[in-house]
Amino acid sequence: MKRSLLHNDELREQGKETARWQVVDPTPRDGWIKVFDRETHQEAYKALSEISDGIADDRLVLVRHRAPRVSAAAQDDPELDKELQAAQACLRKVEQTQKKYGVSFRKACEIAEEEHNPEADSADPFPSRATLYRYAEARRNGLPLLRGDKNKGNRKQRYDQQIVDLICNAAKALFLKQGSRWTLVDLAEYVNDRARESGWLASGKPISRRFVAKTILLNLSADPEIDRMDPKDVAAAKSIAKNRIIVALPFDRVEQDALHLPFVVMTRHGATSNVYLVHAIDCCTGLPVGWHMVIGAATESDGLRCVESILFSKRTRLAKLGLAYDLDVFGAPHQLIFDNGPETKGERMDRLTRLDIDPMHCKSRHAHGKPFIERLNRSLKDALQTLPGCTRVDGKDGQRDPVALGDKLMSEEELEQWIVRWYFEDWANTELERHVRSDFRDITKLGSTPAMRWKSLTQEHLFAMPLPPPRSEWLMTLYEHEVRTLSRKTGISCRGFNYKGDNLPYLLNRYGEVPLGVLVNPDDYRQIYIDDGPDRPLVALTEEFVDETTPAYSFAHVKELLKDTIPMSNESPVKTAFRRDVHTHAIASTGTPASKKQSKAEKNRATANRVKESMAIRRAAENPIPPRSDIPRASDLGFEQPSFDNVPPLAVLNRVDGEKQK
């Protein structure tokens, strides 16, 4: 898939439903392209660098006619990855055959199929000519070779799972064996006979060889020929590159390698000679397009950081080193060449095909498969061997001890600064023999140095440069996909950590407490990312105990650190004695269980009676009665008739004013 802009491509602003700009002329003129603005209804020129930065930062969305609704990076389909790798490998073989023999595409398909299938009666899963034509047309139109299952409707299997299992079992037992006499035709006939005997297949509807081959590819082996060959012949079956590699356009071929630097550097933790540089070179111009320096052995994560520096701008990294250059070369390479080092192996490296990057690994101990980066490695060591801390003597690494000789060791930042300066100030302006010879051979003079060739291709001859992938698709490819449930209490729990943050209310309001797709960076446990749907940026959630000072540990490393913080198994004797006393008192005070369990009404009634009794006792205490001896008895006093003889007369009052009358 071409990352460069094509005619009638549309650019849509993030969050908008309709595209604002339409590409009228994708040919860059002094770094600007011609677009049609739908708001002003006028044609205008827009900077290509602004478009590239907008796409990389997810501010702009590239809308292309017939582009799939769901990209390969968002599908997380390993089977699609295998199919993409196989399709790209077959198309690459046809293109190389076409270039090698100077024939038409149709003739190249026939030659490639014959070379891939040397025996006439052997049926090999090589794509048909129509399929290869579709692949080539999709690449010309800037579309992926395969669209993936998520761009299809609901589709059931053509045959039942019983037939698929029958094909797999028969292929493993008969076909996928070293030196097997069974061909794909024999296997298809055997499967049809067994399926009819079992009643799984109707008569007159046989299972085709194509379906049998497809089932084997999807379920058993990506290349059945390897399973049928002698293991000793597998490595010899690969061809050796005998001719010079000629690359016509920038980013058509990029080579990446990990180089052990012959230096002893001083880090914050002491001196070390275990310094590696993972870097990459564009084979067309010869410019370095990415780098990453590592203390210690390089891993897959370090290789991916170098790939990231290839895809995106390096201005920020240069600014941290105190450097600034006009050359800022970045974009998505068409083909990325690796060796078989540990920094190139892993599931995440294999997922680069989702970005339409064709990764290719050289054979073991075949350094000539990537000659451009090997030349860069040699030139880099030769140019910097006079710096302090270098271990080279007479062109050989490790021949001197800079510490014993009293060299003032550089820091890793200083060494990286010298390397980057050499990239842009020395190597970029060095005449390369292959450029000199190509200028002598070709009619068009492109320049003999990497910088001159890049400037000539992009500014004078107006070649369209590949665009970087959107940052969200790169993260979907780089990170591991998991499904975790969103919770109001714990946020998202992933690998033993809880992730929350300012974006948690937004996710709860948008989705609720449901399982969500989570992107996990195994090299940084501090944050995880939520896929918020197509054309939307990823939503980040932060681990609940992480702050600005927390290092970016990997999940494996932080779990090792947490093991060291587990409390000691030997607890305090005082704590043990206290717990023993609690248990003793609890056991001693345990009553005999009731023979009959009371109902809820009986419990309520008993409780109410006890409360009434308690209230009665409280009232008696507040209003006590006198002693029994002080209470007069009716039998002792008898009955006495009242007498009013001694009562004084009452005063007579005036009923009007209430005054006493005389």
Long-range contacts (C-beta under 8 A, 24 or more apart in sequence): 1-138, 1-139, 1-142, 1-143, 1-144, 1-145, 1-356, 2-139, 2-140, 2-142, 2-466, 3-142, 3-331, 3-332, 3-356, 3-466, 3-467, 3-468, 3-469, 4-142, 4-464, 4-465, 4-466, 4-467, 5-33, 5-48, 5-51, 5-62, 5-464, 5-467, 6-64, 6-141, 6-142, 8-65, 9-62, 9-63, 9-64, 9-142, 10-62, 10-63, 10-64, 11-35, 11-51, 11-54, 11-60, 11-61, 11-62, 11-63, 12-60, 12-61, 12-63, 12-535, 13-59, 13-60, 13-61, 14-58, 14-59, 14-60, 14-61, 14-535, 14-536, 14-537, 19-63, 21-46, 26-464, 27-462, 27-464, 28-458, 28-462, 28-464, 28-465, 29-462, 30-459, 31-458, 31-459, 48-465, 51-467, 52-331, 52-467, 52-468, 53-313, 55-467, 55-468, 55-469, 55-470, 56-312, 56-313, 56-468, 56-469, 56-470, 56-471, 57-471, 58-470, 58-471, 58-472, 58-537, 61-470, 61-535, 62-467, 62-470, 64-142, 64-143, 65-141, 66-141, 66-143, 67-142, 67-143, 68-143, 68-144, 68-147, 68-148, 68-151, 69-150, 69-151, 69-534, 70-148, 70-150, 70-151, 70-534, 71-144, 71-354, 71-473, 72-144, 72-146, 72-148, 72-353, 72-354, 72-355, 72-356, 73-351, 73-354, 73-355, 73-469, 73-473, 73-474, 73-476, 73-477, 74-150, 74-473, 74-476, 74-531, 74-534, 75-148, 75-149, 75-150, 75-354, 76-476, 76-481, 77-148, 77-149, 77-150, 79-218, 80-146, 80-148, 80-149, 81-350, 81-351, 81-353, 81-354, 82-217, 82-222, 83-146, 84-144, 84-145, 84-146, 84-353, 84-354, 85-222, 85-350, 85-353, 86-217, 86-222, 87-127, 87-131, 87-135, 87-145, 87-146, 88-145, 88-353, 88-358, 90-126, 90-127, 90-132, 90-135, 91-132, 91-135, 91-136, 91-139, 91-145, 92-335, 92-358, 94-132, 94-136, 105-132, 105-133, 105-136, 121-183, 121-185, 122-183, 122-184, 123-183, 123-184, 123-185, 123-209, 123-213, 124-224, 124-225, 125-213, 125-214, 125-216, 125-217, 125-223, 125-224, 144-356, 158-211, 159-200, 159-201, 159-207, 159-211, 160-200, 162-198, 162-200, 163-191, 163-195, 163-200, 163-201, 163-207, 164-215, 164-219, 166-191, 166-194, 166-195, 166-198, 166-200, 167-191, 167-207, 167-212, 167-215, 167-216, 168-215, 168-216, 168-219, 168-220, 170-194, 171-212, 171-215, 171-216, 171-220, 171-224, 172-220, 175-216, 175-224, 175-228, 176-216, 176-220, 176-221, 176-224, 176-227, 176-228, 177-227, 177-228, 178-227, 178-228, 178-229, 178-230, 178-231, 179-228, 179-230, 180-228, 184-209, 184-212, 184-213, 185-209, 187-212, 188-212, 235-363, 235-364, 238-363, 240-366, 241-368, 241-369, 244-434, 245-283, 245-371, 245-372, 246-438, 247-283, 247-284, 248-284, 249-284, 249-457, 249-463, 250-282, 250-284, 250-285, 250-329, 250-331, 250-454, 250-457, 250-458, 250-463, 250-465, 250-466, 251-282, 251-284, 251-289, 251-331, 251-332, 251-333, 251-334, 251-465, 251-466, 252-283, 252-284, 252-333, 252-334, 252-335, 253-282, 253-283, 253-284, 253-333, 253-334, 253-335, 253-337, 254-280, 254-281, 254-282, 254-283, 254-289, 254-310, 254-333, 254-335, 254-336, 254-337, 255-280, 255-281, 255-283, 255-336, 255-337, 255-370, 255-372, 255-373, 256-280, 256-290, 256-303, 256-306, 256-307, 256-310, 256-336, 256-337, 256-338, 256-344, 256-373, 257-338, 257-339, 257-341, 257-370, 257-373, 257-374, 257-377, 258-294, 258-298, 258-302, 258-303, 258-341, 258-343, 259-377, 259-380, 259-381, 260-397, 261-381, 261-415, 262-381, 262-385, 262-390, 262-391, 262-392, 262-397, 262-398, 263-387, 263-389, 263-390, 263-391, 263-402, 263-410, 263-415, 264-389, 264-391, 264-402, 264-403, 264-407, 264-409, 265-295, 265-389, 265-409, 265-410, 265-411, 265-412, 265-415, 266-409, 266-410, 266-411, 267-295, 267-411, 267-412, 271-403, 271-409, 273-391, 275-412, 275-415, 276-302, 277-380, 277-419, 278-302, 278-303, 278-305, 278-306, 278-343, 279-306, 279-373, 279-376, 280-306, 280-307, 280-309, 280-310, 280-336, 280-373, 281-372, 281-373, 281-376, 282-329, 282-333, 283-372, 284-453, 284-457, 285-329, 285-450, 285-453, 285-454, 285-457, 286-372, 286-427, 286-432, 286-434, 286-435, 286-449, 286-450, 286-453, 287-327, 287-329, 287-428, 287-450, 287-451, 287-454, 288-376, 288-423, 288-427, 288-428, 289-329, 289-330, 289-333, 290-314, 290-330, 291-419, 291-420, 291-423, 293-412, 293-415, 293-416, 293-419, 295-412, 297-342, 298-341, 298-342, 298-343, 299-342, 299-343, 300-342, 300-343, 300-344, 300-345, 300-346, 300-348, 300-349, 301-522, 301-523, 301-554, 302-343, 303-338, 303-343, 303-344, 303-349, 304-348, 304-349, 304-478, 306-343, 307-336, 307-352, 308-474, 308-478, 310-336, 311-355, 311-468, 311-469, 311-474, 312-468, 312-471, 312-474, 318-420, 321-413, 321-416, 321-417, 321-420, 322-417, 323-417, 323-420, 323-421, 323-424, 325-424, 327-424, 327-428, 327-451, 327-454, 329-454, 330-468, 331-465, 331-466, 331-467, 331-468, 332-356, 332-357, 332-466, 332-467, 332-468, 332-469, 333-357, 333-466, 334-358, 334-466, 335-359, 335-360, 336-360, 337-362, 337-369, 337-370, 337-373, 338-362, 338-370, 339-367, 339-369, 339-370, 340-364, 348-477, 348-478, 348-480, 351-477, 351-478, 352-477, 354-473, 354-476, 354-477, 355-469, 355-473, 355-474, 355-477, 376-427, 379-427, 379-430, 380-419, 380-422, 380-427, 383-422, 383-426, 383-427, 384-418, 384-419, 384-422, 387-415, 387-418, 389-415, 471-537, 472-536, 472-537, 472-538, 475-519, 475-529, 475-538, 476-519, 476-531, 478-521, 479-519, 479-520, 479-521, 479-522, 479-529, 480-519, 480-520, 480-521, 480-522, 481-517, 481-518, 481-519, 481-520, 482-517, 482-518, 482-520, 483-515, 483-516, 483-517, 483-518, 484-515, 484-516, 484-518, 485-513, 485-514, 485-515, 485-516, 486-511, 486-512, 486-513, 486-514, 486-515, 486-516, 487-513, 488-513, 491-541, 491-544, 492-516, 492-518, 492-528, 492-530, 492-541, 494-518, 494-520, 494-528, 495-520, 495-525, 495-555, 496-559, 497-525, 497-543, 497-544, 498-543, 498-544, 499-527, 499-528, 499-541, 499-542, 499-543, 499-544, 500-541, 500-542, 500-544, 501-540, 501-541, 501-542, 503-530, 503-539, 503-540, 503-541, 504-541, 506-539, 507-539, 507-541, 520-555, 522-554, 522-555, 522-556, 523-552, 523-554, 524-552, 524-553, 524-554, 525-552, 525-553, 525-554, 525-555, 525-558, 526-550, 526-552, 526-553
